[in-house]
């Protein structure tokens, strides 16, 4: 299995960004943990982070066809990034949406995700281990032969 861990705006600042909310671990530290966890399960990992919606879309367009799954923390684009949402909808592999924080317990604007309806599932509120849980989720889907078409990518309006 080949999986991409994709992080959106401001997530490159993990470690120093609002540590009381997002913790003190850097994104590269988290990715090292994800790689080790994935390797034990025969999952190859690539990663991408950008502060720009278009760059995230370019990555998904280019790499998506080669992937068996995507773990996506889109940061604030989660709440309004309709171009990213359409790129996720077009992917042929399942996507697991991850948020470090429990977005449902924060400001009201964070409760809305334009990505959830085109994702296989959502993991929120567990901090960095959420990325590991997402790998487990993709493995479970893969074992059941679930692809994008059957993992909640029916094209519903957000
Ligand atoms: C986040 C939650 C978003 O609302 C926020 O804009 C982020 C991080 C999270 O991981 O908890 O950048 O996606």
Backbone and ligand atoms as CSV (ligand in chain L), in Angstrom:
chain,resi,resn,atom,element,x,y,z
A,1,UNK,N,N,0.831,-1.202,0.000
A,1,UNK,CA,C,0.000,0.000,0.000
A,1,UNK,C,C,0.864,1.249,0.000
A,2,UNK,N,N,0.411,2.239,-0.707
A,2,UNK,CA,C,1.122,3.525,-0.739
A,2,UNK,C,C,0.152,4.636,-0.323
A,3,UNK,N,N,0.569,5.390,0.673
A,3,UNK,CA,C,-0.316,6.398,1.279
A,3,UNK,C,C,0.402,7.739,1.333
A,4,UNK,N,N,-0.325,8.811,1.100
A,4,UNK,CA,C,0.249,10.158,1.265
A,4,UNK,C,C,-0.352,10.826,2.495
A,5,UNK,N,N,0.528,11.473,3.247
A,5,UNK,CA,C,0.096,12.289,4.391
A,5,UNK,C,C,0.180,13.737,3.918
A,6,UNK,N,N,-0.975,14.367,3.808
A,6,UNK,CA,C,-1.034,15.709,3.209
A,6,UNK,C,C,-1.506,16.708,4.271
A,7,UNK,N,N,-0.725,17.748,4.433
A,7,UNK,CA,C,-1.051,18.767,5.432
A,7,UNK,C,C,-1.161,20.139,4.783
A,8,UNK,N,N,-2.165,20.877,5.201
A,8,UNK,CA,C,-2.455,22.176,4.613
A,8,UNK,C,C,-1.869,23.333,5.401
A,9,UNK,N,N,-2.472,24.511,5.227
A,9,UNK,CA,C,-1.921,25.752,5.760
A,9,UNK,C,C,-1.633,25.719,7.259
A,10,UNK,N,N,-0.498,26.273,7.604
A,10,UNK,CA,C,-0.047,26.487,8.990
A,10,UNK,C,C,0.398,25.214,9.707
A,11,UNK,N,N,0.213,24.067,9.092
A,11,UNK,CA,C,0.600,22.830,9.785
A,11,UNK,C,C,2.116,22.604,9.731
A,12,UNK,N,N,2.795,23.322,8.837
A,12,UNK,CA,C,4.261,23.298,8.853
A,12,UNK,C,C,4.822,23.974,10.091
A,13,UNK,N,N,3.980,24.707,10.799
A,13,UNK,CA,C,4.416,25.436,12.005
A,13,UNK,C,C,4.168,24.646,13.293
A,14,UNK,N,N,3.724,23.409,13.152
A,14,UNK,CA,C,3.482,22.618,14.366
A,14,UNK,C,C,4.751,22.572,15.211
A,15,UNK,N,N,4.549,22.590,16.497
A,15,UNK,CA,C,5.702,22.625,17.410
A,15,UNK,C,C,5.799,23.987,18.073
A,16,UNK,N,N,5.632,25.033,17.236
A,16,UNK,CA,C,5.652,26.385,17.822
A,16,UNK,C,C,4.304,27.083,17.664
A,17,UNK,N,N,3.411,26.503,16.860
A,17,UNK,CA,C,2.110,27.137,16.623
A,17,UNK,C,C,1.136,26.761,17.747
A,18,UNK,N,N,0.668,27.746,18.488
A,18,UNK,CA,C,-0.327,27.533,19.541
A,18,UNK,C,C,-0.173,26.162,20.218
A,19,UNK,N,N,0.967,25.947,20.897
A,19,UNK,CA,C,1.240,24.607,21.445
A,19,UNK,C,C,0.194,24.112,22.434
A,20,UNK,N,N,-0.532,25.054,23.076
A,20,UNK,CA,C,-1.552,24.583,24.024
A,20,UNK,C,C,-2.679,23.863,23.289
A,21,UNK,N,N,-2.848,24.200,22.005
A,21,UNK,CA,C,-3.876,23.520,21.203
A,21,UNK,C,C,-3.309,22.344,20.421
A,22,UNK,N,N,-2.150,22.597,19.788
A,22,UNK,CA,C,-1.650,21.644,18.796
A,22,UNK,C,C,-0.457,20.827,19.271
A,23,UNK,N,N,-0.008,21.069,20.516
A,23,UNK,CA,C,1.104,20.288,21.044
A,23,UNK,C,C,2.453,20.868,20.646
A,24,UNK,N,N,3.508,20.204,21.092
A,24,UNK,CA,C,4.869,20.721,20.893
A,24,UNK,C,C,5.644,19.909,19.856
A,25,UNK,N,N,5.035,18.870,19.321
A,25,UNK,CA,C,5.738,18.038,18.339
A,25,UNK,C,C,5.714,18.725,16.966
A,26,UNK,N,N,6.855,18.707,16.273
A,26,UNK,CA,C,6.909,19.313,14.938
A,26,UNK,C,C,6.255,18.371,13.921
A,27,UNK,N,N,5.953,18.943,12.754
A,27,UNK,CA,C,5.368,18.110,11.699
A,27,UNK,C,C,6.363,17.028,11.281
A,28,UNK,N,N,7.652,17.373,11.197
A,28,UNK,CA,C,8.606,16.332,10.785
A,28,UNK,C,C,8.712,15.241,11.840
A,29,UNK,N,N,8.552,15.603,13.122
A,29,UNK,CA,C,8.538,14.584,14.184
A,29,UNK,C,C,7.337,13.661,14.043
A,30,UNK,N,N,6.195,14.254,13.780
A,30,UNK,CA,C,4.975,13.449,13.593
A,30,UNK,C,C,5.143,12.530,12.386
A,31,UNK,N,N,5.685,13.096,11.300
A,31,UNK,CA,C,5.829,12.291,10.078
A,31,UNK,C,C,6.796,11.133,10.286
A,32,UNK,N,N,7.834,11.342,11.093
A,32,UNK,CA,C,8.775,10.249,11.384
A,32,UNK,C,C,8.050,9.120,12.106
A,33,UNK,N,N,7.184,9.510,13.048
A,33,UNK,CA,C,6.401,8.483,13.767
A,33,UNK,C,C,5.459,7.747,12.831
A,34,UNK,N,N,4.811,8.509,11.938
A,34,UNK,CA,C,3.869,7.891,10.990
A,34,UNK,C,C,4.616,6.914,10.073
A,35,UNK,N,N,5.794,7.339,9.609
A,35,UNK,CA,C,6.571,6.469,8.708
A,35,UNK,C,C,6.928,5.158,9.393
A,36,UNK,N,N,7.375,5.248,10.658
A,36,UNK,CA,C,7.764,4.039,11.391
A,36,UNK,C,C,6.550,3.132,11.585
A,37,UNK,N,N,5.442,3.735,11.972
A,37,UNK,CA,C,4.199,2.974,12.201
A,37,UNK,C,C,3.748,2.307,10.905
A,38,UNK,N,N,3.820,3.063,9.817
A,38,UNK,CA,C,3.367,2.542,8.525
A,38,UNK,C,C,4.297,1.431,8.032
A,39,UNK,N,N,5.608,1.627,8.216
A,39,UNK,CA,C,6.574,0.631,7.723
A,39,UNK,C,C,6.325,-0.719,8.378
A,40,UNK,N,N,5.978,-0.708,9.675
A,40,UNK,CA,C,5.679,-1.970,10.379
A,40,UNK,C,C,4.477,-2.674,9.777
A,41,UNK,N,N,3.684,-1.944,9.033
A,41,UNK,CA,C,2.465,-2.508,8.434
A,41,UNK,C,C,2.565,-2.585,6.903
A,42,UNK,N,N,3.821,-2.515,6.421
A,42,UNK,CA,C,4.069,-2.604,4.970
A,42,UNK,C,C,3.370,-1.511,4.176
A,43,UNK,N,N,3.260,-0.355,4.779
A,43,UNK,CA,C,2.663,0.785,4.083
A,43,UNK,C,C,3.775,1.790,3.771
A,44,UNK,N,N,3.897,2.153,2.501
A,44,UNK,CA,C,4.859,3.191,2.109
A,44,UNK,C,C,4.190,4.551,2.248
A,45,UNK,N,N,4.966,5.494,2.747
A,45,UNK,CA,C,4.392,6.824,3.027
A,45,UNK,C,C,5.144,7.902,2.262
A,46,UNK,N,N,4.396,8.796,1.644
A,46,UNK,CA,C,4.979,10.032,1.153
A,46,UNK,C,C,4.226,11.177,1.820
A,47,UNK,N,N,4.843,12.343,1.828
A,47,UNK,CA,C,4.159,13.434,2.521
A,47,UNK,C,C,4.289,14.723,1.743
A,48,UNK,N,N,3.341,15.616,2.010
A,48,UNK,CA,C,3.340,16.917,1.355
A,48,UNK,C,C,2.660,17.915,2.272
A,49,UNK,N,N,3.259,19.096,2.372
A,49,UNK,CA,C,2.616,20.177,3.138
A,49,UNK,C,C,2.696,21.443,2.302
A,50,UNK,N,N,1.616,22.184,2.277
A,50,UNK,CA,C,1.645,23.495,1.624
A,50,UNK,C,C,0.660,24.432,2.299
A,51,UNK,N,N,0.993,25.700,2.225
A,51,UNK,CA,C,0.073,26.733,2.707
A,51,UNK,C,C,-0.875,27.193,1.614
A,52,UNK,N,N,-0.760,26.580,0.422
A,52,UNK,CA,C,-1.507,27.051,-0.744
A,52,UNK,C,C,-2.455,25.986,-1.270
A,53,UNK,N,N,-3.703,26.344,-1.406
A,53,UNK,CA,C,-4.722,25.377,-1.846
A,53,UNK,C,C,-4.355,24.783,-3.208
A,54,UNK,N,N,-3.917,25.636,-4.144
A,54,UNK,CA,C,-3.586,25.147,-5.482
A,54,UNK,C,C,-2.456,24.131,-5.468
A,55,UNK,N,N,-1.470,24.342,-4.590
A,55,UNK,CA,C,-0.346,23.399,-4.511
A,55,UNK,C,C,-0.824,22.053,-3.966
A,56,UNK,N,N,-1.752,22.092,-3.030
A,56,UNK,CA,C,-2.314,20.837,-2.498
A,56,UNK,C,C,-3.068,20.103,-3.608
A,57,UNK,N,N,-3.806,20.859,-4.407
A,57,UNK,CA,C,-4.563,20.258,-5.517
A,57,UNK,C,C,-3.598,19.677,-6.552
A,58,UNK,N,N,-2.538,20.425,-6.877
A,58,UNK,CA,C,-1.534,19.915,-7.827
A,58,UNK,C,C,-0.968,18.585,-7.336
A,59,UNK,N,N,-0.656,18.537,-6.030
A,59,UNK,CA,C,-0.099,17.294,-5.475
A,59,UNK,C,C,-1.094,16.148,-5.631
A,60,UNK,N,N,-2.351,16.387,-5.272
A,60,UNK,CA,C,-3.358,15.315,-5.342
A,60,UNK,C,C,-3.593,14.873,-6.785
A,61,UNK,N,N,-3.573,15.837,-7.703
A,61,UNK,CA,C,-3.757,15.472,-9.120
A,61,UNK,C,C,-2.601,14.614,-9.619
A,62,UNK,N,N,-1.369,15.003,-9.215
A,62,UNK,CA,C,-0.189,14.302,-9.729
A,62,UNK,C,C,0.003,12.953,-9.065
A,63,UNK,N,N,-0.111,12.922,-7.752
A,63,UNK,CA,C,0.215,11.699,-6.997
A,63,UNK,C,C,-0.991,10.815,-6.753
A,64,UNK,N,N,-2.179,11.392,-6.753
A,64,UNK,CA,C,-3.386,10.628,-6.428
A,64,UNK,C,C,-3.521,9.321,-7.198
A,65,UNK,N,N,-3.294,9.334,-8.525
A,65,UNK,CA,C,-3.477,8.100,-9.287
A,65,UNK,C,C,-2.544,6.972,-8.848
A,66,UNK,N,N,-1.467,7.313,-8.136
A,66,UNK,CA,C,-0.486,6.292,-7.721
A,66,UNK,C,C,-0.703,5.842,-6.281
A,67,UNK,N,N,-1.713,6.395,-5.628
A,67,UNK,CA,C,-1.886,6.157,-4.189
A,67,UNK,C,C,-3.053,5.222,-3.896
A,68,UNK,N,N,-2.926,4.522,-2.742
A,68,UNK,CA,C,-4.027,3.676,-2.259
A,68,UNK,C,C,-4.836,4.384,-1.177
A,69,UNK,N,N,-4.349,5.520,-0.728
A,69,UNK,CA,C,-5.076,6.254,0.293
A,69,UNK,C,C,-4.390,7.571,0.591
A,70,UNK,N,N,-5.160,8.494,1.129
A,70,UNK,CA,C,-4.626,9.806,1.520
A,70,UNK,C,C,-5.108,10.115,2.937
A,71,UNK,N,N,-4.173,10.583,3.764
A,71,UNK,CA,C,-4.502,11.121,5.086
A,71,UNK,C,C,-4.383,12.632,4.942
A,72,UNK,N,N,-5.466,13.341,5.175
A,72,UNK,CA,C,-5.493,14.772,4.856
A,72,UNK,C,C,-5.896,15.607,6.064
A,73,UNK,N,N,-4.959,16.450,6.507
A,73,UNK,CA,C,-5.310,17.504,7.449
A,73,UNK,C,C,-5.186,18.807,6.668
A,74,UNK,N,N,-6.303,19.322,6.238
A,74,UNK,CA,C,-6.303,20.493,5.353
A,74,UNK,C,C,-6.275,21.803,6.128
A,75,UNK,N,N,-6.113,21.750,7.455
A,75,UNK,CA,C,-6.123,22.987,8.233
A,75,UNK,C,C,-7.424,23.738,8.000
A,76,UNK,N,N,-7.337,25.054,7.953
A,76,UNK,CA,C,-8.558,25.855,7.819
A,76,UNK,C,C,-9.236,25.684,6.460
A,77,UNK,N,N,-8.510,25.173,5.458
A,77,UNK,CA,C,-9.160,24.926,4.159
A,77,UNK,C,C,-10.295,23.913,4.296
A,78,UNK,N,N,-10.214,23.096,5.335
A,78,UNK,CA,C,-11.287,22.141,5.642
A,78,UNK,C,C,-12.647,22.816,5.637
A,79,UNK,N,N,-12.667,24.061,6.130
A,79,UNK,CA,C,-13.945,24.707,6.409
A,79,UNK,C,C,-14.506,25.489,5.216
A,80,UNK,N,N,-13.653,25.737,4.208
A,80,UNK,CA,C,-14.145,26.553,3.088
A,80,UNK,C,C,-13.486,26.242,1.742
A,81,UNK,N,N,-12.566,25.294,1.701
A,81,UNK,CA,C,-11.767,25.067,0.490
A,81,UNK,C,C,-12.491,24.214,-0.548
A,82,UNK,N,N,-13.358,24.869,-1.318
A,82,UNK,CA,C,-14.197,24.094,-2.255
A,82,UNK,C,C,-13.402,23.537,-3.429
A,83,UNK,N,N,-12.328,24.228,-3.828
A,83,UNK,CA,C,-11.493,23.664,-4.904
A,83,UNK,C,C,-10.782,22.406,-4.412
A,84,UNK,N,N,-10.319,22.462,-3.177
A,84,UNK,CA,C,-9.684,21.270,-2.593
A,84,UNK,C,C,-10.706,20.153,-2.446
A,85,UNK,N,N,-11.901,20.518,-2.021
A,85,UNK,CA,C,-12.984,19.547,-1.888
A,85,UNK,C,C,-13.226,18.829,-3.223
A,86,UNK,N,N,-13.248,19.581,-4.314
A,86,UNK,CA,C,-13.487,18.963,-5.618
A,86,UNK,C,C,-12.323,18.051,-6.023
A,87,UNK,N,N,-11.107,18.449,-5.658
A,87,UNK,CA,C,-9.942,17.597,-5.958
A,87,UNK,C,C,-10.027,16.289,-5.178
A,88,UNK,N,N,-10.470,16.368,-3.922
A,88,UNK,CA,C,-10.626,15.157,-3.098
A,88,UNK,C,C,-11.718,14.266,-3.691
A,89,UNK,N,N,-12.809,14.903,-4.126
A,89,UNK,CA,C,-13.918,14.130,-4.712
A,89,UNK,C,C,-13.470,13.372,-5.961
A,90,UNK,N,N,-12.509,13.947,-6.681
A,90,UNK,CA,C,-12.059,13.335,-7.937
A,90,UNK,C,C,-11.066,12.193,-7.715
A,91,UNK,N,N,-10.537,12.077,-6.500
A,91,UNK,CA,C,-9.549,11.025,-6.238
A,91,UNK,C,C,-10.183,9.654,-6.346
A,92,UNK,N,N,-9.391,8.678,-6.780
A,92,UNK,CA,C,-9.902,7.318,-6.908
A,92,UNK,C,C,-9.557,6.472,-5.692
A,93,UNK,N,N,-8.874,7.061,-4.733
A,93,UNK,CA,C,-8.536,6.316,-3.508
A,93,UNK,C,C,-9.232,6.971,-2.314
A,94,UNK,N,N,-9.437,6.193,-1.243
A,94,UNK,CA,C,-10.095,6.768,-0.059
A,94,UNK,C,C,-9.239,7.829,0.633
A,95,UNK,N,N,-9.919,8.765,1.234
A,95,UNK,CA,C,-9.269,9.847,1.987
A,95,UNK,C,C,-9.781,9.811,3.425
A,96,UNK,N,N,-8.858,9.905,4.377
A,96,UNK,CA,C,-9.254,10.053,5.782
A,96,UNK,C,C,-8.889,11.465,6.213
A,97,UNK,N,N,-9.895,12.190,6.682
A,97,UNK,CA,C,-9.716,13.565,7.155
A,97,UNK,C,C,-9.259,13.516,8.609
A,98,UNK,N,N,-8.188,14.231,8.908
A,98,UNK,CA,C,-7.646,14.233,10.271
A,98,UNK,C,C,-7.580,15.663,10.795
A,99,UNK,N,N,-7.932,15.827,12.063
A,99,UNK,CA,C,-7.676,17.090,12.760
A,99,UNK,C,C,-7.082,16.777,14.117
A,100,UNK,N,N,-6.035,17.492,14.446
A,100,UNK,CA,C,-5.375,17.280,15.735
A,100,UNK,C,C,-6.332,17.598,16.874
A,101,UNK,N,N,-7.046,18.691,16.713
A,101,UNK,CA,C,-7.961,19.137,17.768
A,101,UNK,C,C,-9.374,18.621,17.484
A,102,UNK,N,N,-10.190,18.644,18.505
A,102,UNK,CA,C,-11.606,18.298,18.324
A,102,UNK,C,C,-12.325,19.547,17.804
A,103,UNK,N,N,-12.413,19.610,16.479
A,103,UNK,CA,C,-12.961,20.815,15.838
A,103,UNK,C,C,-14.410,21.082,16.260
A,104,UNK,N,N,-15.089,20.051,16.731
A,104,UNK,CA,C,-16.501,20.213,17.125
A,104,UNK,C,C,-16.650,20.903,18.479
A,105,UNK,N,N,-15.528,21.005,19.198
A,105,UNK,CA,C,-15.572,21.663,20.508
A,105,UNK,C,C,-14.993,23.070,20.472
A,106,UNK,N,N,-14.685,23.545,19.246
A,106,UNK,CA,C,-14.040,24.853,19.131
A,106,UNK,C,C,-15.018,25.876,18.552
A,107,UNK,N,N,-14.491,26.866,17.847
A,107,UNK,CA,C,-15.368,27.908,17.298
A,107,UNK,C,C,-16.355,27.275,16.313
A,108,UNK,N,N,-17.556,27.839,16.222
A,108,UNK,CA,C,-18.579,27.255,15.340
A,108,UNK,C,C,-18.113,27.071,13.897
A,109,UNK,N,N,-17.279,27.995,13.374
A,109,UNK,CA,C,-16.894,27.847,11.958
A,109,UNK,C,C,-16.088,26.583,11.718
A,110,UNK,N,N,-15.483,26.028,12.762
A,110,UNK,CA,C,-14.673,24.819,12.590
A,110,UNK,C,C,-15.525,23.553,12.541
A,111,UNK,N,N,-16.793,23.668,12.866
A,111,UNK,CA,C,-17.655,22.469,12.876
A,111,UNK,C,C,-18.029,22.037,11.478
A,112,UNK,N,N,-17.938,22.966,10.526
A,112,UNK,CA,C,-18.310,22.639,9.153
A,112,UNK,C,C,-17.065,22.187,8.395
A,113,UNK,N,N,-17.156,21.015,7.794
A,113,UNK,CA,C,-16.089,20.550,6.913
A,113,UNK,C,C,-16.673,20.325,5.533
A,114,UNK,N,N,-16.053,20.954,4.521
A,114,UNK,CA,C,-16.503,20.710,3.149
A,114,UNK,C,C,-15.875,19.430,2.608
A,115,UNK,N,N,-14.993,18.828,3.392
A,115,UNK,CA,C,-14.285,17.618,2.944
A,115,UNK,C,C,-14.948,16.331,3.405
A,116,UNK,N,N,-15.691,16.407,4.503
A,116,UNK,CA,C,-16.204,15.172,5.115
A,116,UNK,C,C,-17.078,14.363,4.173
A,117,UNK,N,N,-17.893,15.053,3.385
A,117,UNK,CA,C,-18.832,14.336,2.514
A,117,UNK,C,C,-18.136,13.621,1.361
A,118,UNK,N,N,-16.877,13.961,1.124
A,118,UNK,CA,C,-16.141,13.276,0.053
A,118,UNK,C,C,-14.967,12.470,0.625
A,119,UNK,N,N,-15.006,12.244,1.930
A,119,UNK,CA,C,-13.956,11.465,2.590
A,119,UNK,C,C,-14.530,10.161,3.110
A,120,UNK,N,N,-13.647,9.198,3.311
A,120,UNK,CA,C,-14.100,7.908,3.852
A,120,UNK,C,C,-14.456,8.060,5.326
A,121,UNK,N,N,-13.751,8.920,6.026
A,121,UNK,CA,C,-14.017,9.103,7.452
A,121,UNK,C,C,-13.234,10.272,7.980
A,122,UNK,N,N,-13.486,10.579,9.253
A,122,UNK,CA,C,-12.887,11.754,9.887
A,122,UNK,C,C,-12.377,11.351,11.265
A,123,UNK,N,N,-11.152,11.767,11.593
A,123,UNK,CA,C,-10.581,11.495,12.916
A,123,UNK,C,C,-10.211,12.832,13.529
A,124,UNK,N,N,-10.813,13.158,14.646
A,124,UNK,CA,C,-10.563,14.464,15.264
A,124,UNK,C,C,-10.271,14.301,16.752
A,125,UNK,N,N,-9.405,15.192,17.265
A,125,UNK,CA,C,-9.287,15.344,18.709
A,125,UNK,C,C,-8.278,14.448,19.392
A,126,UNK,N,N,-7.515,13.647,18.648
A,126,UNK,CA,C,-6.560,12.740,19.285
A,126,UNK,C,C,-5.123,13.236,19.191
A,127,UNK,N,N,-4.924,14.447,18.679
A,127,UNK,CA,C,-3.566,14.935,18.483
A,127,UNK,C,C,-2.855,14.126,17.416
A,128,UNK,N,N,-1.507,14.098,17.529
A,128,UNK,CA,C,-0.696,13.433,16.497
A,128,UNK,C,C,-1.069,11.953,16.285
A,129,UNK,N,N,-1.456,11.210,17.328
A,129,UNK,CA,C,-1.836,9.809,17.078
A,129,UNK,C,C,-2.996,9.664,16.097
A,130,UNK,N,N,-3.721,10.748,15.847
A,130,UNK,CA,C,-4.800,10.696,14.858
A,130,UNK,C,C,-4.296,10.280,13.479
A,131,UNK,N,N,-3.057,10.686,13.156
A,131,UNK,CA,C,-2.489,10.293,11.850
A,131,UNK,C,C,-2.266,8.776,11.800
A,132,UNK,N,N,-1.882,8.197,12.940
A,132,UNK,CA,C,-1.671,6.737,12.995
A,132,UNK,C,C,-3.019,6.021,12.879
A,133,UNK,N,N,-4.026,6.556,13.565
A,133,UNK,CA,C,-5.370,5.967,13.474
A,133,UNK,C,C,-5.867,6.008,12.033
A,134,UNK,N,N,-5.507,7.076,11.328
A,134,UNK,CA,C,-5.937,7.197,9.930
A,134,UNK,C,C,-5.283,6.121,9.064
A,135,UNK,N,N,-4.027,5.798,9.352
A,135,UNK,CA,C,-3.353,4.703,8.623
A,135,UNK,C,C,-4.120,3.402,8.876
A,136,UNK,N,N,-4.485,3.175,10.135
A,136,UNK,CA,C,-5.266,1.965,10.459
A,136,UNK,C,C,-6.584,1.957,9.695
A,137,UNK,N,N,-7.226,3.116,9.608
A,137,UNK,CA,C,-8.498,3.207,8.886
A,137,UNK,C,C,-8.326,2.848,7.419
A,138,UNK,N,N,-7.253,3.376,6.811
A,138,UNK,CA,C,-7.014,3.077,5.388
A,138,UNK,C,C,-6.689,1.594,5.198
A,139,UNK,N,N,-5.932,1.026,6.139
A,139,UNK,CA,C,-5.620,-0.416,6.054
A,139,UNK,C,C,-6.900,-1.238,6.119
A,140,UNK,N,N,-7.800,-0.854,7.017
A,140,UNK,CA,C,-9.062,-1.588,7.167
A,140,UNK,C,C,-9.892,-1.500,5.892
A,141,UNK,N,N,-9.934,-0.309,5.296
A,141,UNK,CA,C,-10.679,-0.153,4.043
A,141,UNK,C,C,-10.052,-0.986,2.938
A,142,UNK,N,N,-8.716,-0.942,2.871
A,142,UNK,CA,C,-7.986,-1.666,1.837
A,142,UNK,C,C,-8.238,-3.170,1.963
A,143,UNK,N,N,-8.225,-3.657,3.212
A,143,UNK,CA,C,-8.439,-5.099,3.456
A,143,UNK,C,C,-9.825,-5.517,2.992
A,144,UNK,N,N,-10.766,-4.595,3.081
A,144,UNK,CA,C,-12.139,-4.904,2.655
A,144,UNK,C,C,-12.354,-4.595,1.181
A,145,UNK,N,N,-11.298,-4.147,0.505
A,145,UNK,CA,C,-11.417,-3.845,-0.919
A,145,UNK,C,C,-12.268,-2.631,-1.200
A,146,UNK,N,N,-12.294,-1.714,-0.233
A,146,UNK,CA,C,-13.133,-0.516,-0.398
A,146,UNK,C,C,-12.344,0.543,-1.158
A,147,UNK,N,N,-12.909,1.021,-2.244
A,147,UNK,CA,C,-12.244,2.082,-3.006
A,147,UNK,C,C,-13.009,3.397,-2.832
A,148,UNK,N,N,-12.582,4.376,-3.588
A,148,UNK,CA,C,-13.185,5.708,-3.417
A,148,UNK,C,C,-14.681,5.689,-3.696
A,149,UNK,N,N,-15.078,4.900,-4.695
A,149,UNK,CA,C,-16.487,4.919,-5.105
A,149,UNK,C,C,-17.411,4.424,-3.995
A,150,UNK,N,N,-16.880,3.557,-3.139
A,150,UNK,CA,C,-17.732,3.024,-2.080
A,150,UNK,C,C,-17.355,3.575,-0.715
A,151,UNK,N,N,-16.479,4.551,-0.673
A,151,UNK,CA,C,-16.100,5.104,0.628
A,151,UNK,C,C,-16.592,6.543,0.758
A,152,UNK,N,N,-17.863,6.714,0.507
A,152,UNK,CA,C,-18.509,7.999,0.725
A,152,UNK,C,C,-18.011,9.092,-0.209
A,153,UNK,N,N,-17.837,8.769,-1.479
A,153,UNK,CA,C,-17.541,9.810,-2.453
A,153,UNK,C,C,-18.680,9.875,-3.459
A,154,UNK,N,N,-19.850,9.952,-2.925
A,154,UNK,CA,C,-21.015,9.946,-3.809
A,154,UNK,C,C,-21.296,11.293,-4.434
A,155,UNK,N,N,-20.491,12.300,-4.107
A,155,UNK,CA,C,-20.662,13.603,-4.738
A,155,UNK,C,C,-21.735,14.466,-4.097
A,156,UNK,N,N,-22.045,14.176,-2.844
A,156,UNK,CA,C,-23.047,15.003,-2.173
A,156,UNK,C,C,-22.582,16.461,-2.078
A,157,UNK,N,N,-23.537,17.341,-2.096
A,157,UNK,CA,C,-23.195,18.744,-1.870
A,157,UNK,C,C,-22.698,18.917,-0.438
A,158,UNK,N,N,-21.704,19.778,-0.204
A,158,UNK,CA,C,-21.198,19.964,1.152
A,158,UNK,C,C,-22.240,20.597,2.057
L,1,LIG,C1,C,-6.868,21.718,12.384
L,1,LIG,C2,C,-8.182,22.408,12.754
L,1,LIG,C3,C,-8.474,23.572,11.827
L,1,LIG,O1,O,-9.675,24.221,12.200
L,1,LIG,C4,C,-7.340,24.591,11.899
L,1,LIG,O2,O,-7.581,25.635,10.987
L,1,LIG,C5,C,-6.016,23.977,11.678
L,1,LIG,C6,C,-5.722,22.713,12.340
L,1,LIG,C7,C,-6.498,20.618,13.382
L,1,LIG,O3,O,-5.628,19.809,13.036
L,1,LIG,O4,O,-7.021,20.564,14.493
L,1,LIG,O5,O,-5.157,24.537,11.014
L,1,LIG,O6,O,-7.024,21.115,11.118
